[in-house]
Amino acid sequence: MGSAFRVPLWAGATFEEALGWCAERGIRTVGTDARATATHTEIDWTTPRAVIVGPEAGGLTDAETRAADESVRIPMREPVESLNVAVALGVILYEALRQRKLL
């Protein structure tokens, strides 16, 4: 409980500033996109990556998706179309920790 208060946050950055910050540090960006061909388990999460998630209603814009280095999706069964953004990010971060053998 309270872990959110221990995570450093960068408030007020533009999308472009955040992408630039990642690029300067060699951090690949991974956008979430239901149309992506790669699934969340097919990405190598053992290297530095930043996950980009969009609003629950529509996800990332096409321009934001194109700006990311890679796109990823979480496979789901019909009739499920999408997950709550917090749940989706939790699934992706769990996989990153699993690959890094931190679980």
N, CA, C and O of each residue as an XYZ file, in Angstrom:
412
protein
N       0.833     -1.169      0.000
C       0.000      0.000      0.000
C       0.884      1.241      0.000
O       1.875      1.299      0.728
N       0.532      2.224     -0.807
C       1.281      3.462     -0.843
C       2.462      3.445     -1.799
O       3.222      4.411     -1.853
N       2.632      2.360     -2.559
C       3.775      2.271     -3.468
C       3.748      3.367     -4.524
O       4.801      3.798     -4.995
N       2.577      3.813     -4.894
C       2.485      4.882     -5.900
C       3.207      6.145     -5.444
O       3.649      6.943     -6.271
N       3.326      6.323     -4.148
C       3.997      7.511     -3.628
C       5.518      7.374     -3.643
O       6.232      8.340     -3.375
N       6.013      6.179     -3.954
C       7.465      5.963     -4.015
C       7.988      5.904     -5.442
O       9.195      5.782     -5.649
N       7.114      5.987     -6.415
C       7.509      5.924     -7.820
C       7.708      7.346     -8.335
O       6.810      8.180     -8.218
N       8.899      7.631     -8.915
C       9.108      8.978     -9.446
C       8.218      9.220    -10.666
O       8.112      8.361    -11.541
N       7.592     10.367    -10.720
C       6.709     10.736    -11.824
C       7.218     11.999    -12.494
O       7.802     12.868    -11.847
N       6.993     12.090    -13.775
C       7.319     13.289    -14.545
C       5.995     13.854    -15.039
O       5.456     13.379    -16.039
N       5.478     14.835    -14.369
C       4.189     15.426    -14.721
C       4.386     16.566    -15.704
O       5.352     17.323    -15.602
N       3.482     16.685    -16.642
C       3.474     17.814    -17.559
C       4.316     17.648    -18.807
O       4.399     18.579    -19.608
N       4.940     16.505    -19.002
C       5.743     16.286    -20.210
C       4.819     16.058    -21.401
O       3.759     15.446    -21.269
N       5.228     16.551    -22.550
C       4.478     16.255    -23.771
C       4.868     14.863    -24.258
O       5.885     14.307    -23.843
N       4.067     14.329    -25.117
C       4.345     13.020    -25.703
C       5.707     13.038    -26.399
O       6.502     12.110    -26.247
N       5.965     14.091    -27.156
C       7.221     14.211    -27.888
C       8.418     14.329    -26.938
O       9.473     13.751    -27.197
N       8.258     15.064    -25.856
C       9.342     15.187    -24.877
C       9.670     13.825    -24.257
O      10.839     13.477    -24.089
N       8.644     13.071    -23.924
C       8.851     11.758    -23.324
C       9.539     10.814    -24.310
O      10.440     10.069    -23.925
N       9.122     10.838    -25.577
C       9.773      9.997    -26.582
C      11.234     10.402    -26.754
O      12.107      9.540    -26.853
N      11.505     11.699    -26.790
C      12.870     12.190    -26.917
C      13.737     11.778    -25.740
O      14.888     11.379    -25.918
N      13.183     11.876    -24.533
C      13.903     11.486    -23.323
C      14.291     10.012    -23.413
O      15.422      9.642    -23.098
N      13.358      9.182    -23.841
C      13.637      7.750    -23.979
C      14.705      7.503    -25.042
O      15.632      6.723    -24.824
N      14.577      8.160    -26.182
C      15.536      7.966    -27.277
C      16.948      8.352    -26.847
O      17.906      7.651    -27.173
N      17.085      9.452    -26.123
C      18.402      9.897    -25.652
C      19.061      8.871    -24.742
O      20.288      8.825    -24.651
N      18.280      8.062    -24.081
C      18.790      7.087    -23.116
C      18.780      5.651    -23.641
O      19.071      4.711    -22.901
N      18.446      5.488    -24.913
C      18.420      4.148    -25.497
C      17.284      3.285    -25.005
O      17.387      2.059    -24.998
N      16.202      3.914    -24.593
C      15.027      3.178    -24.108
C      14.039      3.052    -25.262
O      13.537      4.056    -25.768
N      13.765      1.830    -25.673
C      12.795      1.609    -26.756
C      11.378      1.833    -26.228
O      11.071      1.511    -25.080
N      10.532      2.382    -27.076
C       9.149      2.644    -26.689
C       8.233      1.592    -27.305
O       8.370      1.221    -28.470
N       7.296      1.127    -26.485
C       6.347      0.093    -26.901
C       4.942      0.635    -26.692
O       4.507      0.836    -25.558
N       4.239      0.871    -27.786
C       2.868      1.352    -27.711
C       1.894      0.191    -27.664
O       2.121     -0.847    -28.285
N       0.820      0.368    -26.932
C      -0.218     -0.658    -26.884
C      -1.207     -0.410    -28.014
O      -1.658      0.716    -28.224
N      -1.539     -1.472    -28.736
C      -2.425     -1.336    -29.894
C      -3.108     -2.683    -30.133
O      -2.435     -3.691    -30.347
N      -4.419     -2.700    -30.097
C      -5.171     -3.943    -30.288
C      -4.915     -4.556    -31.658
O      -5.166     -5.745    -31.858
N      -4.416     -3.760    -32.606
C      -4.150     -4.267    -33.961
C      -2.711     -4.752    -34.153
O      -2.369     -5.230    -35.235
N      -1.874     -4.642    -33.140
C      -0.466     -5.026    -33.264
C      -0.337     -6.511    -33.570
O      -1.194     -7.308    -33.188
N       0.733     -6.879    -34.260
C       0.955     -8.290    -34.561
C       1.661     -8.994    -33.405
O       1.404    -10.172    -33.158
N       2.538     -8.299    -32.697
C       3.263     -8.901    -31.579
C       2.400     -8.894    -30.322
O       1.701     -7.921    -30.040
N       2.460     -9.985    -29.575
C       1.762    -10.030    -28.298
C       2.722     -9.617    -27.180
O       3.935     -9.543    -27.380
N       2.167     -9.355    -26.026
C       2.974     -8.877    -24.899
C       4.025     -9.884    -24.446
O       4.998     -9.500    -23.798
N       3.851    -11.159    -24.773
C       4.845    -12.165    -24.392
C       5.939    -12.331    -25.447
O       6.940    -13.000    -25.190
N       5.768    -11.742    -26.615
C       6.751    -11.864    -27.692
C       7.780    -10.739    -27.698
O       8.737    -10.783    -28.471
N       7.598     -9.753    -26.862
C       8.538     -8.637    -26.756
C       9.630     -9.014    -25.764
O       9.358     -9.674    -24.761
N      10.868     -8.596    -26.040
C      11.967     -8.823    -25.106
C      11.957     -7.707    -24.069
O      12.434     -6.601    -24.318
N      11.406     -8.019    -22.909
C      11.295     -7.033    -21.827
C      12.530     -6.991    -20.951
O      12.541     -6.288    -19.940
N      13.580     -7.730    -21.314
C      14.791     -7.711    -20.501
C      15.683     -6.521    -20.834
O      16.653     -6.260    -20.123
N      15.371     -5.806    -21.891
C      16.106     -4.594    -22.254
C      15.260     -3.383    -21.872
O      14.046     -3.512    -21.712
N      15.872     -2.213    -21.723
C      15.109     -1.022    -21.314
C      13.984     -0.687    -22.295
O      14.211     -0.546    -23.497
N      12.790     -0.567    -21.770
C      11.610     -0.239    -22.577
C      10.681      0.663    -21.786
O      10.616      0.592    -20.559
N       9.972      1.501    -22.499
C       8.924      2.337    -21.911
C       7.608      1.941    -22.559
O       7.516      1.866    -23.785
N       6.603      1.692    -21.759
C       5.291      1.302    -22.273
C       4.436      2.558    -22.411
O       4.355      3.381    -21.498
N       3.801      2.684    -23.574
C       2.915      3.818    -23.843
C       1.492      3.294    -23.946
O       1.189      2.464    -24.803
N       0.632      3.773    -23.083
C      -0.777      3.376    -23.110
C      -1.627      4.611    -23.371
O      -1.267      5.726    -22.994
N      -2.740      4.391    -24.012
C      -3.642      5.497    -24.322
C      -4.885      5.433    -23.477
O      -5.031      4.542    -22.640
N      -5.785      6.375    -23.691
C      -7.041      6.384    -22.937
C      -7.878      5.144    -23.244
O      -7.802      4.579    -24.335
N      -8.662      4.742    -22.276
C      -9.459      3.524    -22.424
C     -10.454      3.599    -23.571
O     -10.719      2.585    -24.217
N     -11.002      4.759    -23.837
C     -12.040      4.877    -24.860
C     -11.514      4.581    -26.261
O     -12.177      3.883    -27.028
N     -10.349      5.091    -26.605
C      -9.886      4.937    -27.979
C      -8.452      4.491    -28.139
O      -8.006      4.254    -29.262
N      -7.719      4.370    -27.051
C      -6.321      3.972    -27.155
C      -5.447      5.079    -27.712
O      -5.824      6.251    -27.703
N      -4.285      4.696    -28.192
C      -3.363      5.665    -28.780
C      -3.872      6.110    -30.144
O      -4.576      5.365    -30.825
N      -3.519      7.311    -30.533
C      -3.852      7.765    -31.884
C      -2.951      7.029    -32.874
O      -1.945      6.440    -32.478
N      -3.302      7.059    -34.138
C      -2.465      6.419    -35.154
C      -1.071      7.041    -35.163
O      -0.078      6.329    -35.320
N      -0.986      8.356    -34.995
C       0.312      9.047    -34.981
C       1.151      8.599    -33.776
O       2.357      8.389    -33.904
N       0.523      8.454    -32.625
C       1.241      7.993    -31.432
C       1.725      6.557    -31.614
O       2.839      6.214    -31.219
N       0.889      5.732    -32.207
C       1.271      4.344    -32.461
C       2.468      4.284    -33.399
O       3.406      3.523    -33.160
N       2.443      5.082    -34.466
C       3.562      5.110    -35.416
C       4.835      5.655    -34.778
O       5.933      5.251    -35.162
N       4.711      6.562    -33.815
C       5.877      7.172    -33.175
C       6.604      6.202    -32.251
O       7.791      6.385    -31.982
N       5.923      5.184    -31.764
C       6.548      4.196    -30.878
C       7.469      3.295    -31.691
O       7.240      3.068    -32.879
N       8.503      2.790    -31.047
C       9.426      1.875    -31.723
C       8.761      0.555    -32.084
O       9.060     -0.039    -33.119
N       7.856      0.101    -31.221
C       7.164     -1.170    -31.415
C       5.730     -1.028    -30.910
O       5.402     -0.113    -30.154
N       4.895     -1.954    -31.347
C       3.529     -2.020    -30.833
C       3.272     -3.419    -30.311
O       3.833     -4.397    -30.807
N       2.421     -3.503    -29.308
C       2.129     -4.783    -28.675
C       0.643     -4.860    -28.348
O      -0.017     -3.849    -28.109
N       0.137     -6.094    -28.344
C      -1.257     -6.314    -27.956
C      -1.313     -7.450    -26.952
O      -0.405     -8.277    -26.870
N      -2.386     -7.474    -26.199
C      -2.656     -8.580    -25.282
C      -3.754     -9.414    -25.932
O      -4.855     -8.909    -26.155
N      -3.480    -10.674    -26.238
C      -4.518    -11.481    -26.885
C      -5.717    -11.688    -25.953
O      -5.559    -11.918    -24.754
N      -6.905    -11.602    -26.528
C      -8.145    -11.772    -25.763
C      -9.133    -12.601    -26.583
O      -9.094    -12.603    -27.814
N      -9.994    -13.283    -25.896
C     -11.021    -14.070    -26.569
C     -12.242    -13.207    -26.846
O     -12.544    -12.266    -26.111
N     -12.928    -13.547    -27.915
C     -14.187    -12.880    -28.241
C     -15.178    -13.124    -27.114
O     -15.134    -14.211    -26.538
N     -16.025    -12.251    -26.768
C     -16.313    -10.954    -27.354
C     -15.545     -9.804    -26.700
O     -15.881     -8.642    -26.932
N     -14.518    -10.097    -25.886
C     -13.758     -9.045    -25.226
C     -12.991     -8.249    -26.271
O     -12.296     -8.826    -27.107
N     -13.114     -6.926    -26.227
C     -12.433     -6.058    -27.188
C     -11.222     -5.371    -26.577
O     -10.232     -5.118    -27.263
N     -11.301     -5.070    -25.283
C     -10.194     -4.351    -24.651
C     -10.257     -4.553    -23.139
O     -11.237     -5.058    -22.593
N      -9.183     -4.141    -22.496
C      -9.104     -4.197    -21.043
C      -9.047     -2.788    -20.477
O      -8.701     -1.842    -21.184
N      -9.380     -2.652    -19.230
C      -9.156     -1.412    -18.513
C      -7.670     -1.095    -18.626
O      -6.843     -2.003    -18.546
N      -7.314      0.175    -18.811
C      -5.918      0.543    -19.061
C      -5.002      0.125    -17.914
O      -3.868     -0.284    -18.160
N      -5.462      0.216    -16.681
C      -4.641     -0.193    -15.543
C      -4.426     -1.701    -15.546
O      -3.331     -2.172    -15.236
N      -5.455     -2.457    -15.890
C      -5.338     -3.916    -15.954
C      -4.377     -4.306    -17.075
O      -3.513     -5.161    -16.882
N      -4.523     -3.683    -18.245
C      -3.646     -3.988    -19.380
C      -2.185     -3.704    -19.033
O      -1.303     -4.511    -19.324
N      -1.942     -2.572    -18.420
C      -0.570     -2.235    -18.038
C      -0.049     -3.221    -16.995
O       1.121     -3.599    -17.033
N      -0.895     -3.633    -16.078
C      -0.497     -4.617    -15.081
C      -0.101     -5.946    -15.723
O       0.875     -6.568    -15.300
N      -0.838     -6.383    -16.727
C      -0.521     -7.626    -17.436
C       0.835     -7.493    -18.129
O       1.654     -8.410    -18.069
N       1.073     -6.366    -18.781
C       2.333     -6.140    -19.492
C       3.504     -6.062    -18.515
O       4.547     -6.671    -18.752
N       3.343     -5.326    -17.431
C       4.432     -5.194    -16.458
C       4.718     -6.522    -15.763
O       5.870     -6.813    -15.440
N       3.699     -7.320    -15.533
C       3.906     -8.650    -14.954
C       4.783     -9.485    -15.881
O       5.699    -10.168    -15.422
N       4.506     -9.435    -17.179
C       5.316    -10.185    -18.143
C       6.756     -9.677    -18.157
O       7.688    -10.474    -18.255
N       6.947     -8.366    -18.061
C       8.304     -7.814    -18.020
C       9.055     -8.332    -16.791
O      10.222     -8.712    -16.893
N       8.408     -8.350    -15.659
C       9.035     -8.879    -14.443
C       9.312    -10.370    -14.548
O      10.346    -10.852    -14.083
N       8.391    -11.093    -15.156
C       8.577    -12.548    -15.331
C       9.815    -12.812    -16.191
O      10.641    -13.660    -15.853
N       9.940    -12.074    -17.314
C      11.097    -12.262    -18.180
C      12.404    -11.874    -17.499
O      13.448    -12.474    -17.753
N      12.338    -10.888    -16.651
C      13.542    -10.458    -15.920
C      13.808    -11.327    -14.697
O      14.740    -11.081    -13.932
N      12.974    -12.346    -14.531
C      13.090    -13.304    -13.432
C      13.079    -12.620    -12.066
O      13.808    -12.996    -11.149
N      12.227    -11.606    -11.968
C      12.079    -10.879    -10.709
C      10.863    -11.336     -9.938
O      10.544    -10.779     -8.888
N      10.181    -12.344    -10.449
C       9.002    -12.875     -9.754
C       9.303    -14.223     -9.168
O       8.434    -14.833     -8.543
